[in-house]
Amino acid sequence: MRILVIEDEPKAAAFLKEGLEEHNHQVDIAYDGQMGKRLALKEEYDVIILDVIIPYINGIELSKEIRRTSNVPILMLSALGTTADKVTGFEAGSDDYMVKPFEFAELMARINVISKRKGNMMLQDNKLVVGDIELNLDDKTVSRDGKKISLTTKEYQLLEYLMKNKGKVVTRNDIAKFVWDVQFDTGTNVIDVYINFLRKKIDKDFPAKYIHTQIGMGYIFKED
């Protein structure tokens, strides 16, 4: 893969570059937000690794800039690790968020996961589009076949996660982690309840269904 690392600390940037190249990836380095923006918008990358606290344009604002024109997977790195910090990162368009310090093996695992999401959906005018469903990342609205669908915040986040993983089976633990940012007790059925809420709103009144159950594994979002 071709990976852009946007990191202002030379030692950290060199550590990432060396480790990624050992895994046969091609790596470009940007040491500030302005340089990162130029490269991200000019070149084609498979993944962008983006530090949050960088000069000129911080990682949150840069992620928003990139998301206006690209669906390239973005992995944020930060020493800021509160839930609020992570939510801010995800709302800015990042696909994953890792808190420093971290194990390099975990970084590689996460890169492999988010890189597989690329191409699973179309990004048009900052919208996720799968079949006749459109999810607007700016105003957080959803429509199907031109009909507006009213969703709660959590239903919207669940649909966004499913659409970003179109064609891939996601487990209940995946959903709990990436939508709720928690590890639910396996005895709870909160995930199934929200899946049913979402099905009633986006699938019930249409002949083609998008949300499918993979028995014993989880759910998959795909066109019939």
C-alpha angles and dihedrals in degrees: 000000000000108000131188115209115197106192128139098203108086095208093050091046091049091048091053094044093050094047095047093047089052085061089053097255124141110236134198121188129213118185099198141024097259093053090044092052093051092051096041093052097039103041134051114245132177093209136007120209106201129188113212100218106056133136127270098002116029121223095256094055092041092053089053090050093051092047092059091072109010142052093200109147111259124201113192122209122197145152086222105094110166121121089249090055091051093047090052090052094049092045088053089060106266119147095210139007126210126189120223129272099046140160113259091223089060091049090054092048091052093046089054091051098049094041089061090059093064111108094016090113140015122252111211121170089338093309130123108227124192115166107309094341119101124188115190111213093195105052095020094235129143131204136176122202087348093306116123115235120203113221134176117239093261093045089052092050091048092051091047091052092048092048092049087054097044112166093014125106110237121195127222088252090054090053093045091051101044101033102031098022090224140096106243123211106262089234095066122093098201092118092053090048092054092044088055091048090053094045091055091054103042105024110026099078096040130075095224116066127209106183112070131178119231101203112236093004114058136254138323129200111215142133117263 
